[in-house]
């Protein structure tokens, strides 16, 4: 993209690092997608490079300490190489950022967690269930935690446990048996009773390894209950979720790059010169640029606003808007890229068909479009009361 959103020397240095990783991942993306395999080699290289620990704050031993703007910038670039890898590691980086930013869990647990991540540990939360759907819809988990003496016994099934093949720790959201309360339990992947059932078989984001997590009478310590869900926690906006729209815009940028290169080089014998000289092709390229610039400016400005504000309590609708615009723009941009390239974009060997499938997944990541639009409508009605 000709417009750069890099603002600092730190961002430039980290962008160079992530660009090298993204280019490597791009070379393997088709193979992993075709086989539906989890990209283990990509995650080995993410660990080795130090990328997986970037969102640990400096005061807890991290070398960089990422801002939300930094996270968006790096994740967008990583997704240009491989969307599945970027979306997966985005959950770990974002959840880690959120943990320290909001001072979730207690001080001792956060300090311990920081040490684990600095040593290469990977974390994600498991909240979604077959019966309840997305936790953002408000369903109560059917996964239960029962207190027996000074131990917790955890049982249930979670779906969409992204990065399941390499997770070391999982934040399991469960109902407290005999109460109306819901808590988060920190579960070590190697605990007896913890299994991964390989159920992930989709046409989109095939390499995220979002399998089912099955918990069968998993025995946990008392302090493994790391957080209780409260009304205050539920309404707090989650800036870190901007890793999601950043990923889908990265995929769209990859599609744009492919289509523009194709238009520059492809010259059928029916015209003189490459197809970029055809007015409709040039117009479509311009439309792609306009959509990407609009979406990126919205995304980056809201990330920057998050970083600058002390009181972020009112940013929820804007965060949702960034995801709404970015995801839908990404779908539109990939569609336009395919129109430029034509029928060959449907060939299995062509990356555009993978981009087309992958960007569709954005519609099903939180927050959902209907919830975002409903919140914006409520704001408008409230303003005019």
C-alpha positions in Angstrom: 0.0 0.0 0.0 1.4 3.5 -0.9 0.0 5.1 2.3 2.1 4.2 5.4 0.7 4.2 8.9 4.1 3.8 10.5 4.7 6.7 12.9 7.7 5.8 15.1 11.1 4.2 14.9 9.9 1.3 17.1 7.0 0.7 14.7 9.3 0.7 11.7 11.6 -1.8 13.4 8.8 -4.1 14.4 7.2 -3.8 11.0 10.4 -5.0 9.4 10.4 -8.0 11.7 6.8 -8.9 11.0 7.2 -8.3 7.3 10.0 -10.9 7.2 7.7 -13.4 9.0 4.7 -12.6 6.8 6.7 -13.2 3.6 7.8 -16.6 4.9 4.3 -17.5 5.9 2.9 -16.5 2.5 5.1 -19.1 0.9 3.4 -21.9 3.0 -0.1 -20.5 3.2 -1.5 -22.4 0.2 -0.1 -25.7 1.4 -1.5 -25.3 4.9 -4.9 -24.2 3.5 -5.1 -27.0 1.0 -4.4 -29.6 3.7 -6.4 -27.9 6.4 -3.3 -28.2 8.6 -2.4 -26.0 11.6 0.8 -24.0 10.6 3.1 -25.4 13.3 6.2 -24.1 11.7 4.8 -20.5 11.6 4.2 -20.6 15.3 7.7 -21.9 16.0 9.1 -19.0 14.1 6.7 -16.5 15.9 8.0 -17.8 19.2 11.7 -17.7 18.2 11.4 -14.2 16.9 9.9 -12.9 20.2 6.6 -11.9 18.5 4.5 -13.9 20.9 5.7 -11.9 23.9 5.4 -8.4 22.4 2.3 -7.5 24.4 3.9 -8.1 27.8 4.5 -4.7 29.3 8.0 -3.5 30.1 7.4 -3.4 33.8 6.7 -7.1 33.7 9.8 -8.0 31.6 8.6 -7.3 28.1 11.0 -5.7 25.7 8.6 -3.6 23.8 5.2 -3.1 25.4 2.7 -2.7 22.5 0.1 0.0 22.1 -3.2 -0.9 20.5 -2.0 1.1 17.4 1.1 -1.0 17.3 -0.9 -4.2 17.5 -3.2 -3.2 14.6 -0.3 -2.2 12.5 1.6 -5.5 13.0 -1.3 -7.8 12.7 -2.5 -6.2 9.5 0.9 -6.9 8.0 1.1 -10.4 9.3 -2.2 -11.2 7.8 -0.9 -10.3 4.3 1.2 -13.4 4.6 -1.3 -15.8 6.2 -4.7 -14.8 7.6 -5.1 -18.0 9.7 -1.8 -17.5 11.5 -2.5 -13.8 12.1 -6.0 -14.3 13.4 -4.7 -17.1 15.7 -1.8 -15.2 17.3 -3.9 -12.1 17.5 -6.1 -13.7 20.1 -3.0 -14.5 22.3 -1.4 -11.1 21.8 -4.7 -9.2 22.3 -5.9 -11.2 25.4 -2.4 -10.7 26.9 -2.6 -6.9 26.3 -6.1 -6.8 27.8 -5.0 -8.7 30.9 -2.4 -6.2 31.8 -4.2 -3.1 30.5 -7.2 -3.7 32.7 -5.2 -5.4 35.5 -7.4 -8.5 35.3 -6.7 -11.5 37.6 -4.6 -10.7 40.7 -1.1 -9.3 40.8 0.6 -12.6 41.6 -1.2 -14.4 38.8 -0.4 -11.7 36.2 3.3 -11.8 37.2 3.4 -15.5 36.9 1.6 -15.4 33.5 4.1 -12.8 32.2 7.0 -15.1 33.0 5.2 -18.0 31.2 4.6 -15.9 28.0 8.2 -14.6 28.0 9.3 -18.2 27.9 7.1 -18.9 24.9 3.7 -19.9 26.4 0.6 -19.3 24.3 -2.8 -18.5 25.7 -6.4 -18.1 24.5 -9.8 -18.0 26.1 -12.5 -20.6 25.5 -15.9 -19.2 25.8 -18.1 -20.3 22.9 -20.3 -23.4 23.3 -22.5 -25.4 20.9 -25.7 -24.6 22.9 -25.0 -21.0 23.8 -23.3 -19.7 20.6 -21.1 -16.6 20.9 -20.7 -15.4 24.5 -21.4 -11.8 23.2 -25.0 -12.8 22.9 -25.3 -13.3 26.6 -25.9 -17.1 26.9 -24.9 -18.7 30.2 -22.1 -21.3 29.8 -23.1 -24.9 30.2 -19.5 -25.8 31.2 -19.6 -26.0 34.9 -17.2 -25.7 37.8 -18.0 -27.5 41.0 -16.3 -26.8 44.3 -15.1 -29.9 46.2 -13.2 -29.0 49.3 -10.4 -26.7 48.2 -10.5 -27.9 44.6 -12.6 -27.1 41.5 -13.9 -29.8 39.2 -14.4 -28.5 35.7 -16.5 -30.2 33.0 -17.9 -29.2 29.6 -17.2 -28.6 26.0 -16.0 -25.5 24.2 -16.1 -24.8 20.5 -13.9 -22.5 18.3 -10.9 -22.9 20.6 -8.6 -21.1 18.2 -4.9 -22.1 18.2 -5.8 -25.3 20.1 -2.9 -27.4 18.8 -0.3 -25.1 20.4 -2.0 -23.6 23.4 -0.3 -24.0 26.8 -3.0 -22.2 28.9 -6.7 -21.7 28.3 -9.0 -19.3 30.1 -12.2 -21.4 30.4 -15.4 -19.5 31.0 -17.7 -21.6 33.2 -20.8 -21.4 35.4 -20.2 -21.9 39.1 -22.3 -24.9 40.2 -25.2 -24.0 42.4 -25.0 -20.3 41.7 -25.9 -17.7 39.0 -22.2 -16.7 38.8 -19.8 -17.2 35.9 -16.0 -17.3 36.3 -12.8 -17.7 34.3 -10.6 -20.6 35.2 -7.0 -20.9 34.1 -6.5 -24.4 32.7 -3.1 -25.9 31.8 -3.4 -27.8 28.5 -1.6 -30.9 29.9 -4.0 -31.3 32.9 -5.6 -34.8 33.1 -9.1 -34.6 31.6 -8.2 -31.9 29.1 -8.5 -33.1 25.5 -8.7 -31.5 22.1 -11.3 -33.0 19.7 -10.3 -32.1 16.1 -13.6 -30.8 14.8 -12.3 -27.8 12.8 -13.3 -28.4 9.2 -14.4 -25.3 7.4 -13.7 -23.6 4.0 -12.5 -20.4 5.7 -9.5 -19.8 8.0 -8.7 -23.4 7.7 -5.4 -23.1 9.5 -6.6 -21.6 12.8 -7.0 -25.0 14.5 -10.2 -23.9 16.2 -11.1 -27.3 17.5 -13.4 -28.3 20.4 -12.0 -28.3 23.9 -13.4 -31.1 26.0 -13.1 -30.9 29.8 -13.8 -34.1 31.7 -13.7 -33.7 35.5 -10.6 -31.5 35.3 -9.2 -30.9 38.9 -8.0 -27.4 39.5 -6.6 -25.5 42.4 -8.6 -22.9 44.3 -6.6 -20.0 42.8 -7.2 -21.3 39.3 -10.4 -19.4 39.5 -8.8 -16.2 38.2 -11.7 -13.9 37.7 -15.5 -13.6 38.4 -17.7 -12.1 35.7 -19.3 -8.9 36.9 -21.6 -6.4 35.2 -18.8 -3.8 35.2 -16.5 -6.2 33.4 -19.1 -7.1 30.8 -19.7 -3.5 29.7 -16.0 -2.5 29.5 -15.0 -2.0 25.9 -12.3 -4.3 24.5 -9.9 -2.4 22.4 -7.7 -5.4 21.9 -10.4 -7.0 19.6 -9.3 -4.6 16.9 -6.8 -7.3 16.0 -9.7 -8.9 14.2 -10.5 -6.1 11.7 -6.7 -5.6 11.3 -6.4 -9.2 10.2 -9.2 -9.0 7.6 -7.9 -5.7 6.2 -4.5 -7.4 5.8 -6.1 -10.2 3.7 -7.8 -7.6 1.6 -4.5 -5.7 1.1 -2.9 -9.0 -0.1 -5.8 -9.4 -2.6 -5.4 -5.8 -3.7 -1.7 -6.3 -4.3 -2.2 -9.4 -6.3 -4.9 -7.7 -8.5 -2.9 -4.6 -9.1 0.2 -6.6 -10.1 -1.9 -8.7 -12.4 -3.4 -5.6 -14.0 0.1 -4.2 -14.5 1.4 -7.3 -16.2 -1.4 -9.1 -18.0 -1.7 -8.1 -21.6 -4.1 -10.2 -23.7 -3.7 -9.9 -27.5 -7.1 -8.3 -27.8 -5.7 -4.9 -26.5 -2.4 -3.0 -26.8 -0.7 -3.0 -23.4 -1.7 -4.4 -20.0 -5.3 -4.4 -18.8 -4.6 -1.5 -16.4 -5.2 0.7 -19.5 -8.9 -0.4 -19.6 -11.0 2.3 -17.9 -13.2 -0.1 -16.0 -10.1 -1.9 -14.6 -8.6 1.4 -13.5 -11.9 2.4 -11.9 -12.1 -0.8 -10.0 -8.6 -0.4 -8.7 -9.5 3.1 -7.6 -12.5 1.8 -5.8 -10.4 -0.8 -4.0 -8.0 2.0 -2.9 -10.8 4.2 -1.7 -12.4 1.4 0.4 -9.1 0.3 1.9 -8.0 3.9 2.8 -11.4 4.6 4.4 -11.4 1.4 6.5 -7.7 1.8 7.5 -8.1 5.4 8.5 -11.1 4.6 10.7 -9.3 1.6 12.2 -6.1 3.4 13.0 -7.7 6.6 14.3 -9.8 4.6 16.7 -6.8 2.6 17.9 -4.9 5.8 18.4 -7.9 7.3 20.3 -7.9 4.3 22.6 -4.2 4.7 23.3 -4.6 8.4 24.1 -7.6 8.3 26.4 -7.6 7.5 30.1 -11.4 7.1 30.1 -12.3 4.6 27.4 -15.7 3.6 28.7 -17.6 5.3 25.8 -15.5 3.8 23.0 -17.5 0.6 22.5 -19.6 1.8 19.6 -16.6 3.1 17.8 -14.6 -0.1 18.3 -17.6 -2.0 16.8 -17.8 0.5 13.9 -14.1 -0.1 13.1 -14.7 -3.8 12.9 -17.9 -3.4 10.9 -16.3 -1.1 8.3 -13.1 -3.1 8.0 -14.7 -6.5 7.6 -17.3 -5.4 5.1 -14.7 -3.4 3.2 -12.4 -6.4 3.1 -15.1 -8.6 1.6 -15.8 -5.9 -1.0 -12.1 -5.4 -1.9 -11.5 -9.1 -2.4 -14.5 -9.3 -4.6 -13.3 -6.4 -6.8 -9.8 -8.0 -7.0 -11.4 -11.1 -8.3 -13.4 -9.2 -10.9 -10.1 -7.7 -12.2 -8.3 -11.0 -12.4 -11.4 -12.8 -13.8 -12.1 -16.6 -13.9 -8.6 -17.6 -13.2 -9.1 -16.1 -9.6 -11.2 -19.2 -9.0 -8.4 -21.6 -9.7 -7.2 -23.5 -6.6 -3.7 -22.5 -7.3 -4.7 -18.8 -7.2 -4.5 -17.1 -3.8 -7.5 -14.9 -4.4 -9.9 -17.8 -3.9 -8.3 -18.3 -0.4 -8.6 -14.6 0.4 -12.2 -14.8 -0.7 -13.0 -17.6 1.6 -11.0 -16.2 4.5 -12.5 -12.8 4.6 -15.9 -14.2 5.0 -15.0 -15.5 8.4 -14.8 -11.9 9.6 -18.6 -11.7 9.7 -18.7 -14.3 12.4 -16.0 -12.8 14.7 -17.2 -10.4 17.5 -18.7 -8.0 17.5 -21.4 -9.1 15.1 -22.7 -6.6 12.5 -26.3 -6.5 13.8 -25.1 -5.7 17.4 -22.8 -2.9 16.2 -25.6 -1.3 14.1 -28.1 -1.7 16.9 -25.7 0.1 19.3 -25.2 3.0 16.8 -29.0 3.3 16.3 -29.5 3.5 20.1 -26.9 6.3 20.3 -28.7 8.2 17.6 -32.1 7.8 19.3 -30.6 8.8 22.7 -29.0 11.9 21.2 -32.4 13.2 20.0 -34.4 12.4 23.2 
